[in-house]
Amino acid sequence: MKKILAVALLFSALLFGGAVETFLAAARAQVGKTLTYDPTYVKLKFPGGDVPLSKGVCTDVVVRALRGLDIDLQERIYSYKKSHPKLFKGLYYTDRLDPNIDHRRVKNIQTYFAARGYRVKGAFRPGDIVVWKLPGSNLDHIGICSNRYNADGEPLIIHNVGAGAKEEDVLRAYHIVDHFRIFDR
């Protein structure tokens, strides 16, 4: 029995480790390709819709990285919001379902991840997703913890805060309001 448990734990670590690496590779692949921050509302294909890779917002970094694992937040958030509308009520100026934008809004992603039980506290690990409030505003921001670290041993962040996708040392640059771990919980 102990051998079976040990093999299962090892397999689980390899499976989640591989998922984190794939997730981070898909996030990092946007750096140098997503060159601008563009929040323009666009009609998208559903499911699997995306704005051109050359532009996007902070949420697009997360959405595209998860698509590297065949996880479509556009479809998942739309379906979840449709079946649990009260969780999303009042987050934005309209509560109507919209597959073109719902997955591109920080509060919707935050609500979905929290409802799925992904919220964590404590140290930040590669692949974790962080939500901040930007200074001097009430704007939400979201990014992904990298497997590259600063001099203090904290992860760099893969995000788009205004000048395209970047990998930067900004974990503590903004006010952290939420922290999620969807792999290896």
BELMO-V147454 format. One record per residue. N is the residue number from 1. PHI is phi in radians with two decimals (none if undefined). BURIAL is I if it has 9 or more other C-alpha atoms within 8 Angstrom, else O. Layout:
BEGIN
<<N | PHI | BURIAL> <N | PHI | BURIAL>>
END
This chain:
BEGIN
<<1 | none | O> <2 | -1.10 | O> <3 | -1.13 | O> <4 | -1.11 | O> <5 | -1.09 | O> <6 | -1.09 | O> <7 | -1.12 | O> <8 | -1.10 | O> <9 | -1.14 | O> <10 | -1.12 | O> <11 | -1.07 | O> <12 | -1.06 | O> <13 | -1.10 | I> <14 | -1.16 | O> <15 | -1.10 | O> <16 | -1.20 | I> <17 | -1.04 | I> <18 | -1.14 | O> <19 | -1.15 | I> <20 | -1.08 | I> <21 | -1.09 | I> <22 | -1.14 | I> <23 | -1.03 | I> <24 | -1.17 | I> <25 | -1.11 | I> <26 | -1.19 | I> <27 | -1.19 | I> <28 | -1.13 | I> <29 | -1.11 | O> <30 | -1.41 | I> <31 | -1.14 | I> <32 | 1.49 | I> <33 | -1.99 | I> <34 | -1.55 | I> <35 | -1.78 | I> <36 | -2.34 | I> <37 | -1.76 | I> <38 | -2.45 | O> <39 | -1.53 | O> <40 | -0.98 | O> <41 | -1.22 | O> <42 | -2.33 | O> <43 | -1.31 | O> <44 | -2.01 | I> <45 | -1.06 | O> <46 | -2.40 | I> <47 | -1.39 | O> <48 | 1.37 | O> <49 | -1.33 | I> <50 | -2.72 | O> <51 | -1.33 | O> <52 | -0.96 | O> <53 | -0.99 | I> <54 | -1.22 | O> <55 | -2.46 | I> <56 | 2.73 | I> <57 | -2.24 | I> <58 | -1.03 | I> <59 | -1.14 | I> <60 | -1.09 | I> <61 | -1.07 | I> <62 | -1.18 | I> <63 | -1.02 | I> <64 | -1.17 | I> <65 | -1.11 | I> <66 | -1.18 | I> <67 | -1.14 | I> <68 | -1.10 | I> <69 | -1.93 | I> <70 | 1.06 | O> <71 | -1.87 | O> <72 | -1.82 | I> <73 | -1.12 | I> <74 | -1.00 | I> <75 | -1.22 | I> <76 | -1.16 | O> <77 | -1.20 | I> <78 | -1.02 | I> <79 | -1.12 | O> <80 | -1.19 | I> <81 | -1.13 | I> <82 | -1.12 | O> <83 | -1.57 | O> <84 | -2.35 | O> <85 | -1.07 | I> <86 | -1.11 | O> <87 | -1.13 | O> <88 | -1.77 | I> <89 | -1.07 | O> <90 | 1.42 | O> <91 | -1.26 | I> <92 | -2.35 | O> <93 | -1.09 | O> <94 | -2.35 | O> <95 | -1.78 | I> <96 | -1.22 | O> <97 | -1.21 | O> <98 | -2.62 | O> <99 | -1.17 | I> <100 | -1.43 | I> <101 | -2.36 | I> <102 | -0.93 | I> <103 | -1.38 | I> <104 | -1.81 | I> <105 | -2.07 | I> <106 | -1.01 | I> <107 | -1.08 | O> <108 | -1.19 | I> <109 | -1.11 | I> <110 | -1.04 | I> <111 | -1.12 | I> <112 | -1.12 | I> <113 | -1.09 | I> <114 | -1.11 | I> <115 | -1.12 | O> <116 | -1.44 | O> <117 | 1.47 | O> <118 | -1.57 | I> <119 | -1.18 | I> <120 | -2.36 | O> <121 | -2.21 | O> <122 | 1.78 | O> <123 | -1.04 | O> <124 | -1.59 | O> <125 | -2.05 | I> <126 | -0.96 | I> <127 | 1.63 | I> <128 | -1.14 | I> <129 | -2.00 | I> <130 | -2.08 | I> <131 | -2.05 | I> <132 | -2.22 | I> <133 | -1.82 | I> <134 | -1.33 | I> <135 | -1.12 | O> <136 | 1.27 | O> <137 | -2.69 | O> <138 | -1.90 | O> <139 | -1.38 | O> <140 | -1.52 | I> <141 | -2.48 | I> <142 | -2.42 | I> <143 | -2.74 | I> <144 | -2.08 | I> <145 | -1.26 | I> <146 | -1.43 | I> <147 | -1.73 | I> <148 | -1.94 | O> <149 | -2.20 | I> <150 | -1.48 | I> <151 | -1.12 | O> <152 | -1.58 | O> <153 | 1.45 | O> <154 | -1.70 | I> <155 | -1.19 | I> <156 | -1.22 | I> <157 | -2.09 | I> <158 | -1.73 | I> <159 | -2.84 | I> <160 | -2.34 | I> <161 | -1.86 | I> <162 | 2.69 | O> <163 | -2.31 | I> <164 | 1.59 | I> <165 | -1.19 | I> <166 | -2.48 | I> <167 | -2.03 | I> <168 | -2.43 | O> <169 | -1.56 | I> <170 | -2.29 | O> <171 | -0.91 | I> <172 | -1.74 | O> <173 | -1.33 | O> <174 | -2.19 | I> <175 | -1.34 | I> <176 | -1.30 | I> <177 | -2.04 | O> <178 | -2.79 | I> <179 | -2.61 | I> <180 | -2.21 | I> <181 | -2.32 | I> <182 | -1.76 | O> <183 | -2.08 | I> <184 | 0.91 | O> <185 | -1.46 | O>>
END
